[in-house]
Amino acid sequence: MRALFIGGTIDNSEMDIDGAPPVHYPASTGAGRPRYRLHQLGKRDGEVAYAVYAAPEMDNEEVQRVVEERDYARRFLATPVMVER
């Protein structure tokens, strides 16, 4: 599964993550506050193809705007699914 990041210090970065996507990335920063929160999953054939993480200070509308601009669903041939908070 590909993790895609929006905002913060690693904006527009990507990395591979094995297993189920965590709700926060990284899981522990040592400061008691996660850097990125899961906003959207892209599913293809019942599997997670990508996960979109955004910086905690970003509002949902801005995250959605960037996701649409970067067109992750088309790139991964996946169906986007918003993650409930």
N, CA, C and O atoms as a MOPAC input file, in Angstrom:
PM7 MOZYME 1SCF
protein

 N      0.84100 1    -1.15900 1     0.00000 1
 C      0.00000 1     0.00000 1     0.00000 1
 C      0.89500 1     1.23300 1     0.00000 1
 O      1.94500 1     1.26500 1     0.64100 1
 N      0.45300 1     2.23500 1    -0.73000 1
 C      1.22600 1     3.47500 1    -0.84500 1
 C      0.62800 1     4.52200 1     0.08500 1
 O     -0.57500 1     4.78100 1     0.03800 1
 N      1.45900 1     5.12100 1     0.92600 1
 C      1.03600 1     6.21600 1     1.79400 1
 C      1.40400 1     7.52600 1     1.10700 1
 O      2.53600 1     7.70500 1     0.65700 1
 N      0.43900 1     8.43900 1     1.03100 1
 C      0.60800 1     9.72800 1     0.36100 1
 C      0.38700 1    10.82700 1     1.39800 1
 O     -0.57700 1    10.77400 1     2.16100 1
 N      1.27000 1    11.81700 1     1.42900 1
 C      1.22300 1    12.83200 1     2.47600 1
 C      0.90500 1    14.21200 1     1.91600 1
 O      1.41500 1    14.61700 1     0.87100 1
 N      0.04100 1    14.92400 1     2.64800 1
 C     -0.37800 1    16.27300 1     2.27100 1
 C     -0.07900 1    17.20200 1     3.43900 1
 O     -0.43800 1    16.91700 1     4.58100 1
 N      0.58100 1    18.31400 1     3.13800 1
 C      0.87200 1    19.32300 1     4.15400 1
 C      2.03900 1    18.94100 1     5.04100 1
 O      2.63100 1    17.87300 1     4.89200 1
 N      2.35500 1    19.82100 1     5.95700 1
 C      3.42900 1    19.55700 1     6.90900 1
 C      4.80200 1    19.51100 1     6.26000 1
 O      4.99800 1    19.99700 1     5.14600 1
 N      5.73700 1    18.92500 1     6.96900 1
 C      7.13000 1    18.93200 1     6.52200 1
 C      7.41800 1    17.98900 1     5.36600 1
 O      8.41900 1    18.15900 1     4.66900 1
 N      6.56500 1    17.00100 1     5.15000 1
 C      6.82000 1    16.05700 1     4.05200 1
 C      5.71000 1    16.10000 1     3.00200 1
 O      5.34900 1    15.07100 1     2.43100 1
 N      5.17700 1    17.28400 1     2.75600 1
 C      4.12500 1    17.46700 1     1.76200 1
 C      4.53700 1    16.86400 1     0.42300 1
 O      5.67800 1    16.99800 1    -0.01900 1
 N      3.57900 1    16.19900 1    -0.20300 1
 C      3.75500 1    15.60400 1    -1.52700 1
 C      4.80000 1    14.48600 1    -1.53400 1
 O      5.43000 1    14.22600 1    -2.55900 1
 N      4.97900 1    13.83300 1    -0.39600 1
 C      5.88200 1    12.68800 1    -0.31100 1
 C      5.07300 1    11.40200 1    -0.32100 1
 O      3.86900 1    11.40200 1    -0.06600 1
 N      5.75700 1    10.30900 1    -0.62100 1
 C      5.11900 1     8.99800 1    -0.65800 1
 C      6.03800 1     7.96300 1    -0.04700 1
 O      7.25900 1     8.12100 1    -0.02700 1
 N      5.42400 1     6.89200 1     0.45400 1
 C      6.20400 1     5.76000 1     0.94500 1
 C      5.32800 1     4.51700 1     0.96300 1
 O      4.10200 1     4.61600 1     1.00500 1
 N      5.95100 1     3.36000 1     0.93100 1
 C      5.22300 1     2.10000 1     1.02900 1
 C      5.06100 1     1.73300 1     2.49600 1
 O      5.98500 1     1.88400 1     3.29500 1
 N      3.86500 1     1.24600 1     2.83800 1
 C      3.58200 1     0.76600 1     4.19200 1
 C      3.01400 1    -0.64200 1     4.06000 1
 O      2.11200 1    -0.88300 1     3.25700 1
 N      3.54200 1    -1.56100 1     4.84300 1
 C      3.03200 1    -2.93000 1     4.85100 1
 C      1.86600 1    -3.04600 1     5.82600 1
 O      1.84400 1    -2.38500 1     6.86400 1
 N      0.91100 1    -3.88100 1     5.48600 1
 C     -0.21500 1    -4.13500 1     6.37900 1
 C     -1.28100 1    -3.06500 1     6.28700 1
 O     -1.31400 1    -2.26700 1     5.35000 1
 N     -2.15400 1    -3.06900 1     7.28300 1
 C     -3.26500 1    -2.11500 1     7.33000 1
 C     -2.73600 1    -0.71000 1     7.60900 1
 O     -1.79900 1    -0.54400 1     8.39000 1
 N     -3.32600 1     0.29500 1     6.97900 1
 C     -2.85900 1     1.66400 1     7.21400 1
 C     -3.20300 1     2.12700 1     8.63200 1
 O     -4.35000 1     1.99600 1     9.06000 1
 N     -2.22900 1     2.66200 1     9.35900 1
 C     -2.52100 1     3.16700 1    10.70300 1
 C     -3.34400 1     4.45300 1    10.63100 1
 O     -3.31300 1     5.15300 1     9.61800 1
 N     -4.07100 1     4.76200 1    11.68700 1
 C     -4.88400 1     5.97900 1    11.72900 1
 C     -3.99300 1     7.21500 1    11.76800 1
 O     -4.34100 1     8.25100 1    11.20200 1
 N     -2.85400 1     7.11100 1    12.42700 1
 C     -1.89800 1     8.21800 1    12.50200 1
 C     -0.53000 1     7.74400 1    12.02900 1
 O     -0.15600 1     6.58600 1    12.21800 1
 N      0.20600 1     8.66100 1    11.41200 1
 C      1.56000 1     8.33400 1    10.99400 1
 C      2.47800 1     9.50200 1    11.32000 1
 O      2.14000 1    10.64400 1    11.00600 1
 N      3.61400 1     9.25900 1    11.93100 1
 C      3.96600 1     8.00600 1    12.59200 1
 C      3.09400 1     7.78100 1    13.82200 1
 O      2.49400 1     8.71200 1    14.35900 1
 N      3.04100 1     6.54400 1    14.24700 1
 C      2.16400 1     6.19500 1    15.37200 1
 C      2.54800 1     6.95400 1    16.64000 1
 O      1.67400 1     7.33300 1    17.42000 1
 N      3.82100 1     7.17700 1    16.85000 1
 C      4.27400 1     7.89300 1    18.03900 1
 C      5.42300 1     8.81600 1    17.65900 1
 O      6.40600 1     8.38900 1    17.05500 1
 N      5.28400 1    10.08800 1    18.02300 1
 C      6.33000 1    11.06200 1    17.69500 1
 C      7.18500 1    11.41300 1    18.89900 1
 O      8.18800 1    12.11500 1    18.77300 1
 N      6.78700 1    10.92200 1    20.06900 1
 C      7.49500 1    11.27700 1    21.28800 1
 C      6.97400 1    12.55800 1    21.90600 1
 O      7.24100 1    12.84400 1    23.07400 1
 N      6.23100 1    13.33000 1    21.12600 1
 C      5.67500 1    14.59000 1    21.62400 1
 C      4.22500 1    14.42600 1    22.06300 1
 O      3.60400 1    15.37700 1    22.53800 1
 N      3.68600 1    13.21700 1    21.90500 1
 C      2.30900 1    12.98200 1    22.30300 1
 C      1.28500 1    13.41300 1    21.27500 1
 O      0.08400 1    13.35400 1    21.53800 1
 N      1.73600 1    13.84400 1    20.11400 1
 C      0.82700 1    14.30000 1    19.06000 1
 C      1.28800 1    13.73200 1    17.71700 1
 O      2.42100 1    13.98000 1    17.30400 1
 N      0.43600 1    12.98100 1    17.03600 1
 C      0.83900 1    12.43200 1    15.73500 1
 C      1.00700 1    13.54200 1    14.70300 1
 O      0.35000 1    14.58000 1    14.77900 1
 N      1.87300 1    13.31500 1    13.76300 1
 C      2.12100 1    14.32900 1    12.74400 1
 C      1.09200 1    14.31000 1    11.62800 1
 O      0.73200 1    15.36500 1    11.10400 1
 N      0.61700 1    13.14300 1    11.26000 1
 C     -0.32000 1    13.02500 1    10.14200 1
 C     -1.48700 1    12.12700 1    10.51600 1
 O     -1.32700 1    11.15000 1    11.24800 1
 N     -2.68100 1    12.47500 1     9.99700 1
 C     -3.89000 1    11.70400 1    10.25800 1
 C     -4.43300 1    11.15900 1     8.94200 1
 O     -4.40800 1    11.83700 1     7.91500 1
 N     -4.91900 1     9.93400 1     8.99000 1
 C     -5.49600 1     9.27800 1     7.82000 1
 C     -6.79200 1     9.97600 1     7.42100 1
 O     -7.68000 1    10.15800 1     8.25300 1
 N     -6.90500 1    10.36600 1     6.15500 1
 C     -8.09800 1    11.04900 1     5.64900 1
 C     -8.86400 1    10.22700 1     4.62900 1
 O    -10.09400 1    10.26400 1     4.59600 1
 N     -8.14600 1     9.48500 1     3.79400 1
 C     -8.81100 1     8.78100 1     2.69900 1
 C     -8.06500 1     7.50100 1     2.35900 1
 O     -6.83900 1     7.42900 1     2.44300 1
 N     -8.84000 1     6.49100 1     1.97200 1
 C     -8.26800 1     5.25300 1     1.44600 1
 C     -8.69100 1     5.12700 1    -0.00800 1
 O     -9.78200 1     5.55300 1    -0.38500 1
 N     -7.84300 1     4.55200 1    -0.80600 1
 C     -8.19000 1     4.22500 1    -2.18200 1
 C     -8.25500 1     2.71300 1    -2.28600 1
 O     -7.26400 1     2.02500 1    -2.04200 1
 N     -9.42000 1     2.19500 1    -2.64900 1
 C     -9.58900 1     0.73800 1    -2.71200 1
 C     -9.72000 1     0.27100 1    -4.14800 1
 O    -10.38900 1     0.88400 1    -4.98000 1
 N     -9.04900 1    -0.84800 1    -4.40000 1
 C     -9.09000 1    -1.47100 1    -5.72100 1
 C     -9.18700 1    -2.97600 1    -5.51500 1
 O     -8.33700 1    -3.57400 1    -4.85500 1
 N    -10.20900 1    -3.57800 1    -6.07200 1
 C    -10.42500 1    -5.02600 1    -5.95100 1
 C    -10.44900 1    -5.48000 1    -4.49300 1
 O     -9.92100 1    -6.54100 1    -4.16100 1
 N    -11.06500 1    -4.67100 1    -3.62200 1
 C    -11.19500 1    -5.02800 1    -2.21400 1
 C     -9.94400 1    -4.81900 1    -1.37900 1
 O     -9.95000 1    -5.09000 1    -0.17800 1
 N     -8.88400 1    -4.34800 1    -1.99000 1
 C     -7.61500 1    -4.11300 1    -1.28900 1
 C     -7.35300 1    -2.60500 1    -1.19900 1
 O     -7.83800 1    -1.83400 1    -2.02700 1
 N     -6.59300 1    -2.19900 1    -0.20000 1
 C     -6.20100 1    -0.79500 1    -0.07900 1
 C     -5.01300 1    -0.55100 1    -0.99900 1
 O     -3.95100 1    -1.15000 1    -0.82900 1
 N     -5.20000 1     0.33200 1    -1.97300 1
 C     -4.13500 1     0.67200 1    -2.91800 1
 C     -3.31100 1     1.85900 1    -2.41600 1
 O     -2.09900 1     1.92500 1    -2.62400 1
 N     -3.99800 1     2.79500 1    -1.75000 1
 C     -3.29400 1     3.96200 1    -1.21700 1
 C     -4.01300 1     4.49400 1     0.01300 1
 O     -5.19300 1     4.22200 1     0.23100 1
 N     -3.27700 1     5.25600 1     0.81100 1
 C     -3.82400 1     5.92400 1     1.99100 1
 C     -3.31600 1     7.36100 1     1.98000 1
 O     -2.12100 1     7.60300 1     1.81300 1
 N     -4.22400 1     8.30500 1     2.15900 1
 C     -3.85700 1     9.71900 1     2.17600 1
 C     -3.78900 1    10.19300 1     3.62200 1
 O     -4.75500 1    10.07300 1     4.37700 1
 N     -2.64300 1    10.72700 1     3.98900 1
 C     -2.42700 1    11.29600 1     5.32000 1
 C     -2.23700 1    12.80100 1     5.17500 1
 O     -1.58400 1    13.26800 1     4.24200 1
 N     -2.81800 1    13.55500 1     6.11100 1
 C     -2.67700 1    15.01100 1     6.07200 1
 C     -2.22000 1    15.52600 1     7.42600 1
 O     -2.48600 1    14.92700 1     8.46800 1
 N     -1.52700 1    16.65000 1     7.37900 1
 C     -1.06900 1    17.30100 1     8.60400 1
 C     -2.28400 1    17.66700 1     9.45400 1
 O     -3.32200 1    18.04000 1     8.90700 1
 N     -2.17600 1    17.56900 1    10.78400 1
 C     -3.33600 1    17.78800 1    11.65300 1
 C     -3.93100 1    19.19200 1    11.57600 1
 O     -5.10800 1    19.37400 1    11.88500 1
 N     -3.15100 1    20.17600 1    11.17400 1
 C     -3.68400 1    21.54500 1    11.11600 1
 C     -4.50600 1    21.81700 1     9.85600 1
 O     -5.11600 1    22.88000 1     9.73900 1
 N     -4.53200 1    20.87900 1     8.91700 1
 C     -5.28200 1    21.08300 1     7.67400 1
 C     -6.74900 1    20.70400 1     7.85800 1
 O     -7.06500 1    19.68200 1     8.46800 1
 N     -7.64100 1    21.54200 1     7.32300 1
 C     -9.06200 1    21.20200 1     7.41500 1
 C     -9.44700 1    20.25500 1     6.28000 1
 O     -8.74700 1    20.15200 1     5.27200 1
 N    -10.56200 1    19.57300 1     6.46200 1
 C    -10.99200 1    18.54000 1     5.51400 1
 C    -11.18500 1    19.06600 1     4.09500 1
 O    -10.86100 1    18.37400 1     3.13000 1
 N    -11.70800 1    20.27900 1     3.96100 1
 C    -11.95000 1    20.84000 1     2.63300 1
 C    -10.64400 1    21.04800 1     1.87100 1
 O    -10.56900 1    20.78000 1     0.67200 1
 N     -9.62900 1    21.52100 1     2.56300 1
 C     -8.33100 1    21.73200 1     1.91700 1
 C     -7.69500 1    20.39700 1     1.53100 1
 O     -7.11100 1    20.26900 1     0.45400 1
 N     -7.81100 1    19.41800 1     2.40400 1
 C     -7.27400 1    18.08800 1     2.09300 1
 C     -7.97300 1    17.53500 1     0.85500 1
 O     -7.31800 1    17.01900 1    -0.05100 1
 N     -9.29100 1    17.64100 1     0.81200 1
 C    -10.04900 1    17.13200 1    -0.33200 1
 C     -9.66100 1    17.85500 1    -1.61800 1
 O     -9.55600 1    17.22900 1    -2.67300 1
 N     -9.44800 1    19.15900 1    -1.53900 1
 C     -9.03200 1    19.92700 1    -2.71800 1
 C     -7.70300 1    19.41000 1    -3.26500 1
 O     -7.55100 1    19.22700 1    -4.47300 1
 N     -6.74700 1    19.17600 1    -2.37300 1
 C     -5.42800 1    18.69300 1    -2.79200 1
 C     -5.52800 1    17.27400 1    -3.35300 1
 O     -4.88800 1    16.95800 1    -4.35600 1
 N     -6.32600 1    16.42200 1    -2.71200 1
 C     -6.51600 1    15.04700 1    -3.19600 1
 C     -7.06400 1    15.06600 1    -4.62100 1
 O     -6.58600 1    14.32800 1    -5.48300 1
 N     -8.05900 1    15.90300 1    -4.86500 1
 C     -8.63900 1    15.99300 1    -6.20800 1
 C     -7.63600 1    16.55800 1    -7.20600 1
 O     -7.56000 1    16.10000 1    -8.34600 1
 N     -6.87400 1    17.54800 1    -6.77600 1
 C     -5.86600 1    18.14600 1    -7.65100 1
 C     -4.79600 1    17.12700 1    -8.04900 1
 O     -4.36500 1    17.09100 1    -9.20200 1
 N     -4.37800 1    16.31500 1    -7.10800 1
 C     -3.34000 1    15.31100 1    -7.37600 1
 C     -3.91100 1    14.04800 1    -8.01800 1
 O     -3.15700 1    13.21200 1    -8.51600 1
 N     -5.22500 1    13.90600 1    -8.00900 1
 C     -5.94500 1    12.84000 1    -8.71600 1
 C     -5.43900 1    11.43800 1    -8.37600 1
 O     -5.16200 1    10.63100 1    -9.26300 1
 N     -5.32400 1    11.16600 1    -7.07900 1
 C     -4.82100 1     9.86900 1    -6.62900 1
 C     -5.69400 1     8.70700 1    -7.10000 1
 O     -5.17100 1     7.65800 1    -7.47700 1
 N     -7.01400 1     8.87900 1    -7.08300 1
 C     -7.91100 1     7.78200 1    -7.47100 1
 C     -7.63000 1     7.32600 1    -8.90300 1
 O     -7.56900 1     6.12600 1    -9.16900 1
 N     -7.46300 1     8.25600 1    -9.80600 1
 C     -7.16400 1     7.90400 1   -11.19800 1
 C     -5.78400 1     7.26300 1   -11.30900 1
 O     -5.60400 1     6.26200 1   -12.00300 1
 N     -4.83500 1     7.84300 1   -10.62700 1
 C     -3.45900 1     7.33200 1   -10.69000 1
 C     -3.36600 1     5.87700 1   -10.23700 1
 O     -2.63500 1     5.08300 1   -10.83000 1
 N     -4.11100 1     5.52800 1    -9.18000 1
 C     -4.05300 1     4.17500 1    -8.63400 1
 C     -5.21000 1     3.28900 1    -9.12000 1
 O     -5.34200 1     2.14500 1    -8.68400 1
 N     -6.04300 1     3.82100 1   -10.02100 1
 C     -7.20900 1     3.08800 1   -10.52400 1
 C     -8.02500 1     2.53000 1    -9.35900 1
 O     -8.37300 1     1.34900 1    -9.32900 1
 N     -8.31900 1     3.40700 1    -8.40600 1
 C     -8.97800 1     2.99600 1    -7.16800 1
 C    -10.19600 1     3.87200 1    -6.88600 1
 O    -10.35300 1     4.95200 1    -7.45600 1
 N    -11.04000 1     3.38700 1    -6.00600 1
 C    -12.21100 1     4.13300 1    -5.56000 1
 C    -11.88500 1     4.79900 1    -4.22800 1
 O    -11.52600 1     4.11300 1    -3.27100 1
 N    -12.00300 1     6.13300 1    -4.14900 1
 C    -11.69700 1     6.81400 1    -2.89400 1
 C    -12.77600 1     6.58200 1    -1.83700 1
 O    -13.97000 1     6.59300 1    -2.13600 1
 N    -12.33500 1     6.37400 1    -0.60200 1
 C    -13.23400 1     6.17900 1     0.53300 1
 C    -12.75300 1     7.09800 1     1.65100 1
 O    -11.62600 1     6.96900 1     2.13000 1
 N    -13.61700 1     8.02800 1     2.06400 1
 C    -13.25000 1     8.93500 1     3.15000 1
 C    -13.21300 1     8.16700 1     4.47100 1
 O    -14.00800 1     7.25300 1     4.69100 1
 N    -12.29700 1     8.54100 1     5.33100 1
 C    -12.14900 1     7.90200 1     6.63800 1
 C    -12.87300 1     8.75400 1     7.67000 1
 O    -12.66700 1     9.96500 1     7.74000 1
 N    -13.71700 1     8.11800 1     8.46600 1
 C    -14.45600 1     8.82200 1     9.52200 1
 C    -13.50600 1     9.25700 1    10.62200 1
 O    -12.56700 1     8.54000 1    10.96800 1
 N    -13.75500 1    10.42100 1    11.15900 1
 C    -12.94800 1    10.90600 1    12.29300 1
 C    -13.43600 1    10.31900 1    13.57400 1
 O    -12.88400 1    10.60800 1    14.63500 1

